[in-house]
């Protein structure tokens, strides 16, 4: 399967928008990406549990099926198991 090639202009635009060289972006883990977004925007990444019909069929299939579990829900379930 041939590898997709990005033009130099596209790479420069992405690097300017992201604020990091693309080779650094590819080396970031999930926590690194989240930390970078928070540092650039001042807001944490989060998934919404609110169903939005405009998202159906796009992006994360868990969002489309409303199957994202928040950390608060997990903590509530753990607390219920411990008690």
VEXROTOR-232088 format. One record per residue (C-alpha): x, y, z; residue in three letters. Coordinates in pm, whole numbers, padded with zeros to 5 digits, always signed. Example, Ala and Ser with C-alpha at 12.3 -4.5 7.8 and 13.67 -1.06 7.14 Angstrom:
2
+01230-00450+00780ALA +01367-00106+00714SER 
//
This chain:
83
+00000+00000+00000UNK +00156+00334-00098UNK +00221+00585+00178UNK +00039+00919+00154UNK +00269+01213+00086UNK +00209+01558+00228UNK +00321+01866+00040UNK +00573+02100+00203UNK +00313+02378+00208UNK +00059+02156+00388UNK +00323+02049+00641UNK +00415+02412+00715UNK +00050+02513+00761UNK -00013+02221+00998UNK +00301+02289+01200UNK +00205+02656+01234UNK -00149+02567+01341UNK -00044+02292+01584UNK +00259+02476+01717UNK +00492+02175+01693UNK +00692+02009+01418UNK +00499+01711+01277UNK +00771+01463+01375UNK +00721+01573+01738UNK +00343+01539+01706UNK +00379+01181+01584UNK +00597+01100+01888UNK +00347+01241+02141UNK +00130+01000+02334UNK -00231+01065+02429UNK -00131+01243+02749UNK +00125+01454+02562UNK -00134+01558+02305UNK -00381+01650+02578UNK -00114+01849+02765UNK -00019+02035+02446UNK -00383+02125+02371UNK -00433+02245+02728UNK -00115+02455+02713UNK -00220+02615+02382UNK -00590+02668+02454UNK -00616+02674+02832UNK -00887+02406+02815UNK -00872+02032+02873UNK -00984+01783+02609UNK -01308+01609+02697UNK -01578+01403+02534UNK -01937+01507+02578UNK -02203+01256+02682UNK -02469+01474+02515UNK -02594+01311+02196UNK -02562+01540+01897UNK -02718+01406+01575UNK -02469+01610+01368UNK -02190+01380+01489UNK -02354+01053+01384UNK -02147+00875+01123UNK -01845+01102+01168UNK -01532+01070+01376UNK -01523+00847+01680UNK -01776+00561+01656UNK -01813+00567+02034UNK -01939+00925+02014UNK -02182+00833+01739UNK -02323+00551+01954UNK -02318+00762+02273UNK -02090+00508+02442UNK -01825+00736+02591UNK -01780+00680+02963UNK -01661+00979+03162UNK -01414+00951+03449UNK -01688+01069+03685UNK -01908+00776+03583UNK -01620+00533+03634UNK -01544+00678+03978UNK -01912+00650+04074UNK -01917+00283+03971UNK -01594+00211+04162UNK -01732+00385+04473UNK -02048+00173+04449UNK -01840-00146+04426UNK -01625-00052+04725UNK -01919+00030+04954UNK 
//
